[in-house]
Amino acid sequence: MMRRVSEHVQTLIVGAGVTGLAYANFAPKGTWLVVDRDTSPGGYCKTVVQDGFVWDYSGHFFHFREPWVEAWLRERMPDDEILTVAKASGILVPTSEGLTRVDFPFQKNIHQLPRAEFIECLHDLYFADRSAPVRSFGDLLLGRFGRGIAQRFLVPYNEKLYACPMDSLDPDAMGRFFPHADVAAIIRHFRHPENGSYNASFTYPRGGAIRYVHALLRELPPERIALGEALVHVDPVARVATTTRRTVRYDRLVSSAPFDALLRLTGTPHDPALYSANAVQVYNLGFDRKGQTKDHWLYVPDPEISFYRVGFYDNIFGDDRMSLYIELGQARGAERKAELPRVLEDLRRLGIVTDQRLVSSHEILLDPAYVHITTAGRADFEAQRARLEAQDIITAGRYGGWTYCSIEDNILEAHRLATRHAS
Ligand SMILES: Cc1cc2nc3c(=O)[nH]c(=O)nc-3n(C[C@H](O)[C@H](O)[C@H](O)COP(=O)(O)OP(=O)(O)OC[C@H]3O[C@@H](n4cnc5c(N)ncnc54)[C@H](O)[C@@H]3O)c2cc1C
């Protein structure tokens, strides 16, 4: 049954995550309304506080490249303690000598491997076929770094993370987040370490990532943010959106919902196979005592271990109880990759948990988490986005843009869009 159109807003914003809230802050003058199906704001940038532990939905750390973005947020969180942390992250690699810890990024630190593996990686790096055609992310890894580096870390790690073969992804699947390095830079690094990856240091609020979301909420009128209200249908021609609570006419719709969901909501025909992504199962675990690890997070390429990454909030906060986030990549819709007992067993196998006692736990499924960037998917996305934009339906954000990005990118994009819409 068609519901009567109950109201009109100039801008209907779908999603109270970082993108939607940033857009609301910078929105052109006029009426706007944010709807989010979740009952609390923040999208993936949420924090859980439980039994004295502070956990994000998954480790969310911040590397601001545009000073104004960080300054803008900090002005709106005057009472927050924000830590600036020099990153310590490593990789646990299975080698001929057992488990070896190598600094991240792997390709620049192969000299930390046992001699046999170091020679193999260096040999293969030198003789990598850089003239071979690069059609996929797998080709890129092999051609740029050689078989040793690719097969000991880059391929198994990324296949665990993305839950798909590397040959199915675009060469540019990770964009600026992929730590590139040429042969000379790698070899120079053996004698003159310079781990200048895109996130050599990071900031993190004592109250968790949600504090940045509270900064985004600070000046927004709460009555314009409708939580627990899902968008269920859009009629792009009549410019009418139906939510679980109302029917609203809009002039412009700005959506940060996953793009494949927006295509369904607007009744846009599309091939779902072009919009594939992984899901990440996150376990947040609190223990009674600290462990031995000094890192902020560790990458785990070993296919025998269920998770691809484990992070240590206690090493960020300087707390005296081990507080972990564990990330497992899996196909969307698949059965969960591992239950908690298996995760704990793997933590013991890696020597991360010894005789500590688990005292608190929380879990969440992020679905989608990392989208699979493919050439055909990208072309379809651009065409569909332009079609929707012609009807004043704007898609934005990490999943609205079907891309790989950070919350700073989300804020910058929202700012760019709002500025464009104001003119
Ligand atoms: C494992 C992992 C680790 C990450 N780590 C970092 C990090 O360390 N640093 C960093 O900067 N970034 C990190 N990110 C990225 C960061 O989480 C995202 O860039 C950011 O949260 C995306 O915000 P968004 O608003 O675009 O999307 P979302 O957070 O997904 O928000 C979209 C909102 O839309 C709502 N919605 C969806 N469908 C509907 C509907 N039909 N009706 C109403 N509402 C709807 C959802 O409920 C959600 O609240 C990480 C991401 C992942 C998956």
PDBQT file of the ligand as one rigid body, heavy atoms in Angstrom, charges set to zero:
ROOT
HETATM    1  C1  LIG A 501      38.179  -3.822   9.500  1.00  0.00    +0.000 C 
HETATM    2  C2  LIG A 501      38.200  -2.338   9.222  1.00  0.00    +0.000 A 
HETATM    3  C3  LIG A 501      39.168  -1.539   9.817  1.00  0.00    +0.000 A 
HETATM    4  C4  LIG A 501      39.209  -0.169   9.545  1.00  0.00    +0.000 A 
HETATM    5  N1  LIG A 501      40.170   0.581  10.148  1.00  0.00    +0.000 NA
HETATM    6  C5  LIG A 501      40.226   1.912   9.927  1.00  0.00    +0.000 A 
HETATM    7  C6  LIG A 501      41.196   2.714  10.556  1.00  0.00    +0.000 A 
HETATM    8  O1  LIG A 501      42.023   2.226  11.323  1.00  0.00    +0.000 OA
HETATM    9  N2  LIG A 501      41.204   4.066  10.283  1.00  0.00    +0.000 N 
HETATM   10  C7  LIG A 501      40.306   4.646   9.439  1.00  0.00    +0.000 A 
HETATM   11  O2  LIG A 501      40.359   5.848   9.239  1.00  0.00    +0.000 OA
HETATM   12  N3  LIG A 501      39.358   3.892   8.814  1.00  0.00    +0.000 NA
HETATM   13  C8  LIG A 501      39.302   2.555   9.046  1.00  0.00    +0.000 A 
HETATM   14  N4  LIG A 501      38.332   1.797   8.427  1.00  0.00    +0.000 N 
HETATM   15  C9  LIG A 501      37.407   2.462   7.487  1.00  0.00    +0.000 C 
HETATM   16  C10 LIG A 501      36.256   3.174   8.191  1.00  0.00    +0.000 C 
HETATM   17  O3  LIG A 501      35.560   2.242   8.997  1.00  0.00    +0.000 OA
HETATM   18  C11 LIG A 501      35.314   3.716   7.152  1.00  0.00    +0.000 C 
HETATM   19  O4  LIG A 501      36.008   4.534   6.220  1.00  0.00    +0.000 OA
HETATM   20  C12 LIG A 501      34.159   4.553   7.741  1.00  0.00    +0.000 C 
HETATM   21  O5  LIG A 501      33.673   4.044   8.949  1.00  0.00    +0.000 OA
HETATM   22  C13 LIG A 501      33.059   4.574   6.697  1.00  0.00    +0.000 C 
HETATM   23  O6  LIG A 501      32.070   5.477   7.085  1.00  0.00    +0.000 OA
HETATM   24  P1  LIG A 501      30.781   5.648   6.167  1.00  0.00    +0.000 P 
HETATM   25  O7  LIG A 501      29.938   6.632   6.866  1.00  0.00    +0.000 OA
HETATM   26  O8  LIG A 501      31.175   5.900   4.764  1.00  0.00    +0.000 OA
HETATM   27  O9  LIG A 501      30.111   4.196   6.156  1.00  0.00    +0.000 OA
HETATM   28  P2  LIG A 501      29.443   3.357   7.384  1.00  0.00    +0.000 P 
HETATM   29  O10 LIG A 501      30.235   3.503   8.620  1.00  0.00    +0.000 OA
HETATM   30  O11 LIG A 501      29.214   1.992   6.833  1.00  0.00    +0.000 OA
HETATM   31  O12 LIG A 501      28.067   4.098   7.589  1.00  0.00    +0.000 OA
HETATM   32  C14 LIG A 501      26.964   3.869   6.747  1.00  0.00    +0.000 C 
HETATM   33  C15 LIG A 501      25.713   3.979   7.586  1.00  0.00    +0.000 C 
HETATM   34  O13 LIG A 501      24.587   3.769   6.718  1.00  0.00    +0.000 OA
HETATM   35  C16 LIG A 501      23.628   3.040   7.438  1.00  0.00    +0.000 C 
HETATM   36  N5  LIG A 501      22.736   2.375   6.472  1.00  0.00    +0.000 N 
HETATM   37  C17 LIG A 501      23.036   1.413   5.591  1.00  0.00    +0.000 A 
HETATM   38  N6  LIG A 501      21.941   1.051   4.899  1.00  0.00    +0.000 NA
HETATM   39  C18 LIG A 501      20.920   1.821   5.350  1.00  0.00    +0.000 A 
HETATM   40  C19 LIG A 501      19.535   1.917   5.036  1.00  0.00    +0.000 A 
HETATM   41  N7  LIG A 501      18.947   1.153   4.091  1.00  0.00    +0.000 N 
HETATM   42  N8  LIG A 501      18.772   2.822   5.711  1.00  0.00    +0.000 NA
HETATM   43  C20 LIG A 501      19.336   3.610   6.675  1.00  0.00    +0.000 A 
HETATM   44  N9  LIG A 501      20.634   3.538   7.018  1.00  0.00    +0.000 NA
HETATM   45  C21 LIG A 501      21.417   2.652   6.350  1.00  0.00    +0.000 A 
HETATM   46  C22 LIG A 501      24.424   2.058   8.271  1.00  0.00    +0.000 C 
HETATM   47  O14 LIG A 501      23.676   1.601   9.401  1.00  0.00    +0.000 OA
HETATM   48  C23 LIG A 501      25.633   2.916   8.673  1.00  0.00    +0.000 C 
HETATM   49  O15 LIG A 501      25.441   3.536   9.935  1.00  0.00    +0.000 OA
HETATM   50  C24 LIG A 501      38.255   0.420   8.662  1.00  0.00    +0.000 A 
HETATM   51  C25 LIG A 501      37.285  -0.384   8.087  1.00  0.00    +0.000 A 
HETATM   52  C26 LIG A 501      37.241  -1.742   8.349  1.00  0.00    +0.000 A 
HETATM   53  C27 LIG A 501      36.184  -2.590   7.705  1.00  0.00    +0.000 C 
ENDROOT
TORSDOF 0
